Amino acid sequence: MRIAVIADTHGTFPPVLIEELRAADEIWHLGDFCDLSTLNTLQKIGPEYRAVLGNNDYGLDLPLCLRLHRGGKSFTLIHIPPTRIGEADFLLHGHTHVPRDEKIGKTRILNPGTAGKPNKGAPASWAWLDVNETTGEVTWTLNRLPSRR
């Protein structure tokens, strides 16, 4: 299963990203759409999507947290990283606009960075999360987006 993971689009979907997302089996958005039109764009791309509410998503009807299972692994999706890590195999978050791949205890913490509002020295980015449904092997590939000028 190939999952496109994005976060912090902040009202922007670069056209190159839309094309990439069409190749996904699923799309996971980790919050901060910032407007309904950006959420609508995600819904129209094609693959099934899962999304959580960001701290700038006023009025959007999304959950604060999702717990999913793929390939025998557990995934928690949330926008703001918690101060206390739960029991999931993987915790995926946005909010910081900085990519992350770190293991704390038994949990691997992943952040694809920001697809729409680069700052803090990190480029615009998103990630592929590949989950082998048979073996449970998980790979994470961070992808930079071209800079917009």
C-alpha positions in Angstrom: 0.0 0.0 0.0 1.4 3.4 -1.0 0.2 6.3 1.1 1.0 9.9 0.3 1.4 11.9 3.5 1.1 15.7 3.5 0.6 18.4 6.1 0.3 22.1 6.5 -0.9 23.0 3.0 -2.1 26.4 4.3 -4.5 27.0 1.4 -2.1 25.8 -1.3 -1.8 22.7 -3.4 1.1 23.0 -5.8 0.0 21.4 -9.2 3.0 19.1 -9.2 1.9 17.7 -5.8 -1.7 17.0 -7.1 -0.2 14.9 -9.9 1.9 12.9 -7.5 -1.0 12.3 -5.1 -3.0 10.6 -7.9 -0.6 7.7 -7.8 -1.4 7.0 -4.1 -3.6 4.2 -2.7 -4.5 6.6 0.1 -3.7 10.2 1.1 -3.2 11.2 4.7 -3.3 14.9 5.5 -2.0 15.9 8.9 -3.9 19.2 9.3 -3.8 22.9 8.5 -5.8 23.0 5.3 -6.8 26.5 6.4 -9.8 26.7 4.2 -12.6 24.5 2.8 -11.5 24.9 -0.8 -8.1 23.2 0.0 -10.0 20.3 1.6 -12.3 20.1 -1.4 -9.2 19.9 -3.7 -7.9 17.0 -1.7 -11.3 15.2 -1.9 -11.3 15.6 -5.8 -7.8 14.2 -6.4 -9.1 10.6 -6.4 -7.6 8.2 -3.9 -9.3 7.7 -0.6 -8.1 10.2 2.0 -7.9 10.5 5.8 -7.4 13.9 7.5 -7.1 15.4 10.9 -7.9 18.9 12.1 -5.1 21.4 12.4 -4.9 24.4 14.7 -5.8 26.7 11.7 -8.7 24.7 10.4 -11.6 26.7 11.8 -15.0 25.4 10.8 -13.8 22.2 9.2 -15.5 19.0 10.3 -12.4 16.8 10.9 -11.3 14.7 13.8 -8.5 15.8 16.1 -6.8 12.4 15.9 -7.2 9.2 13.9 -5.9 5.7 14.7 -5.5 3.5 11.7 -4.1 0.0 11.1 -2.3 -1.0 7.9 -0.1 -4.1 7.3 -0.5 -5.2 10.9 1.0 -1.8 12.2 -0.8 0.9 14.1 -0.7 4.5 13.0 -1.8 7.6 15.0 -2.4 10.7 12.9 -2.5 14.1 14.7 -1.6 17.7 13.9 0.2 18.9 16.9 2.7 16.4 18.3 1.7 15.3 21.8 4.0 15.7 24.8 3.4 12.1 25.7 3.8 9.3 23.1 1.1 6.7 23.0 1.3 3.0 22.1 1.1 3.2 18.3 3.9 1.8 16.2 3.9 5.1 14.2 2.9 8.6 15.2 2.5 11.0 12.2 2.1 14.7 12.9 2.4 18.1 11.2 2.4 21.6 12.7 6.2 22.2 12.9 6.7 22.6 9.2 9.9 20.7 9.6 10.4 17.0 8.5 11.0 14.5 11.2 11.9 10.8 11.4 12.7 9.8 14.9 12.2 6.8 17.2 11.1 7.3 20.8 10.7 4.1 22.7 8.8 1.7 20.4 7.1 4.5 18.4 8.5 5.9 15.1 7.6 9.6 14.8 7.2 11.0 11.3 6.4 14.5 9.9 6.4 15.2 6.2 7.1 18.9 6.7 4.9 21.5 5.0 3.5 21.2 1.5 2.3 24.8 1.4 4.1 27.2 3.7 7.9 26.5 4.1 9.7 28.2 6.9 12.2 27.6 9.6 14.8 26.8 6.9 13.1 23.6 5.7 11.9 23.4 2.1 8.3 22.5 1.1 8.0 18.7 1.3 5.7 15.7 1.6 6.3 12.0 1.9 5.5 8.5 0.7 4.7 5.9 3.4 4.9 2.5 1.8 3.4 -0.4 3.9 3.9 -3.9 2.8 0.5 -5.6 3.6 2.1 -9.0 3.8 5.3 -8.4 5.8 4.4 -5.2 7.6 7.6 -3.6 6.4 7.2 0.2 6.4 9.4 2.7 4.4 9.3 6.5 4.6 10.5 8.6 1.7 10.6 12.4 2.1 10.1 14.4 -1.1 11.0 18.0 -1.7 8.6 20.3 -3.7 10.1 22.7 -6.2 10.5 26.2 -4.7 7.9 28.7 -5.8 9.2 32.1 -6.8 
